[in-house]
Amino acid sequence: MTQSERALVIIPTYNEKENIRSIVELVLAQAADLDVLVVDDNSPDGTAAIVGEMAKADSRVQLMSRPGKQGLGTAYIAGFKRGLAKGYAYLIEMDADFSHDPREIPNMLKAIQDADLVLGSRYIDGVRVVNWPLHRLFLSKGASYYVRIIDGLPVYDPTGGFKCFRRGVLEAIDLDSIRSNGYAFQIEMSYKAWMKGFRLREIPITFTDRYAGTSKMNGHIVREALWMVWSLAVSHGFRRTPRAEPKSKP
């Protein structure tokens, strides 16, 4: 990547002090053209203080502190807006808990050269999930089939949260109109990109359940995803084909 093609890795956090220093350091080790933005929702465990120290020592680390717990989707939207304003060519989503391996980032940046949105997929080339209980796997796989049936979104892992966007995709989506906040956020963003004719590509990743901290999964997140799938389908008249492919910015 050239200087004008820098990538910003956006990592939302809430009580991730056990993971944050290690994950940021490993992300930065992947390429010199990567910066990290941590969006912290006023973690009571002091996550933001750790990131603040890192930011003082390394200009590639940025911290956005928010006043309270506002959810995953709004954290990414805030991060996207910051990244677009600063001129980043690529914006990457990932979790703070090592369920997403930072060593996959170079593969994502390579794949984005021939795509507009790259999704790290747990379900192509087999099932690549480590340390998940069977009920979580069945729920995730069931959600994938559900989305494909109702919305026609042609991806195998629509709820995955390890993704790389070209800036043109985010510029084309009205970020202020995004309504979802949990796993539904991932479905909504990919669906809207696909409906606008952008090129989606999945690459295989291995997903490893968090080894420190507490999972944010709850019943509300699941219900939101179930509702959002139908809402997207209705809002587009159950159309199952995108518009003509737009020309991506190089």
N, C-alpha and C positions, 0 to 999 in steps of 0.2 A: 504494500500500500504506500502511496505517496503521502506527503504531508496533508494534502487536501482530502485524503481518504481515511482519516482516523476513525476508529471505532470506540464507542462508549458502552461499557458494560454496566447495566443498571441492576443493582442488588437491593431489593426492599428488605428491611430488617425490623424485627420486633423481638427483643430479648434473644440476641444471637451473639453474646459476648464470647461464648465458648468457641465459636466458629469464625468470627468476622476477620480477625487478623490473618489467620491462615488462608482463608479463601481469597481475600484481596491480594495477598502476596503471590499466591499461585496464579491468579488471573493475570497479574502484571508480568509474570515470568513468561507468558505465552508469546508475547510480541511487544516490540518497542512502540508500536502505533496504537496501543490499547490504553485507554483511561478507564477508571472505575468511578461510578457515582453510587454512593450508598444513600438510600432514602430511608431514614429512620423515623419511626412513629413514636418518638418520645419513650424509648425503651427504658423501663425502670431499672434494668440490670446494668446500665452504663455502656451499652453498645456504642452510642454516639460519641462518648468521650474517647473511646479507643480509636474510632475512625478519625476524630478530630486531631488526635496526636499524630496519626499516620499522615493526614493531609498536610500538617505543618512540616513534616519531614520529606514529603514527596508530592510534587505538584500534579502527578498523575492520579492522585486520590482526591475525590471531592465528596463532601458531605452535604446532604439536604436534610435538615431537621424539621419535622412537622410537630404540631402541638399535641397530637394524640393519635390513638390507633384509628386510622381511617380506611384501612383495607388495602389489599394487594393491587387491585385494579387502579385505584386512584394514585397509588405510589408510582406505578409504571407510567400513567398519564403524565404525572408531574415530571418524572424523569425524561420521558420523551420530549416534552416541551423544553426542558433545559437543554437537552442534547441538540434539538433542532436549532434553538437560538444560538448555540455555540458553534454550529456549522459542521457537526459530525456527519460523516457519510453513511455510517452504519450504526445501528443501535441494537444492543443485545440484551435480552432478558435472561436472568438466571437466579436460582435460589441461593441463599447464604449457607445452606446446611450440608453442602457436599453431595446432595442427591444428584446434582449436575456437575459433571467433571470438567473443570476449567480446561483440561488438556484437549477437549473437543473443540474449543474455540477456533483454533487454526483451521480445522476441517469446515467449520461453519463459514468462515470468511472466504475459504476457497470455493465453497458451494454457492455463495451469494453472487459470485461473479457471473453465474449463468442463471440467476433467479432473482426474485424481488423479495421473497420471504422464505427463509430457511427454518424448518422445524426439526428439532432434535426428537426423533421418534423412538419410543420403546418397543414398537410393534412391527417394525419391518426387519426382515432377515431374522425372524424368530421373535420370541419374547425376551426382552433384555431388562429384567427387573431383579434386583437383589434385595433380600431381607424383607420382602413384603409379605404380610399374611394373605392367605388365599382370598379372603373376603374383599380386601382392597384391590387385588388384581382383578377379581370378577367385576367389581364395581367400575373400575377403570376401563376394562375391555367392553363391558356392557355400554358404558357411556359412548365409547367410540362407535359402536354399531348404531346406537340410538341417533347420534348426530348425522351419520351417513344416511340413515333411512329417512329422517325427517327433513334435513336441510340439504342433503346431497353433497355436502362438503367432501371433496375427494382426498382426504388424508386419513391415515390409520391411527393417528394419535392426536386428536383435536384438543385434548385437555392438557397436553404437555406445556410446560412453562419455560423451556430452554429454546429460545428463538432469536433469529437475527433478521432485522428489517433494513431494507434500504430506506434512506430518508424520504424518498419520493412516495413510498407507500404511506408513511405516517402523515406526510403533507396532504395526501389525497383523502385521508379519512378525517372526518370531523371529530377530533378527539374529545371535544366538549359534549358530544352526543352519546359517548359510550356510557352505558348504564350499569353494566355488570362489574362485579368486584372480586369474586373468587375464581374458581375454575371456569365459570361462565365467561369471564373476561377473555381467556385464551380462545375460547370458541368464537366469541363475538369479533375479536380482532382478525382472526384468520378468515372468518366468513366474509367480513366486509372487504378485506383485501382481495379475496377470490372473486367476489361479486363485481369488483371494479376491474377485473381482468388481469390482475397481477399474477405473476408466475410463482406458484408455491412449489417448494421442493422439500421432501423429507430425507433426512440422513439418519442412519442408525446411531443411537447412543445407548449406553448402559446406565440405567437409573438405579441408584443405591439409596435405600431408605436412610434418613438422617441418623448419624451416630451420636449426636449431642443436641440438647435442646428439646423442645416440645413441638409436636405436630400442630398445625393450625387448622386441620380438617375438622369440620363440624357439620351438623345436619342442615344448617342454613345454607352453607355453601353448596351442598348437593341439591337442595330444593331450588336454589337460584339457577343452577345449571339446567335443571329439568325445564324450568319455565322459559329460560332464555332461548333454548333451542326452538321452541314453538313460536316465540315472539319474533325471532329472526325470519323464520319461514313465512309467517303471516305478513310481516312488513315488506317482504319482497314478492308477495303474491305466489308463494310456493314455487318461484322460478328456480330451476335447477341448472341453469347455464349462466356463466358470467357474461359481462359485456365484452366487446372486442378488446383484445389485449392492448393496454396502453404502452406507450414508449417510455421505458425507464430511463432515468437520468444516469449517465455513465458514472 
